[in-house]
């Protein structure tokens, strides 16, 4: 499935895969937790995933398939 992700969404995914919580992601990106949640909702909608774990696994598979560019 080809999904067009924004640079910010890719940043969120990178931190999510590393096991970061919303507050940690917000701090790292200098955003509010509310904004991080909005990005995650957008990612869930774009990917069809329903949880953080599913989203992280989807991203890891995408990377393994060479689709992380």
Buried (B, 14 or more C-beta within 10 A) or exposed (E): EEEEBEEBBEBBBBBBBEEBEBEBBBBBBEBEBEBBEEBBEBBBEBBEBEEBEEBBEBBEEBBEEEEEE
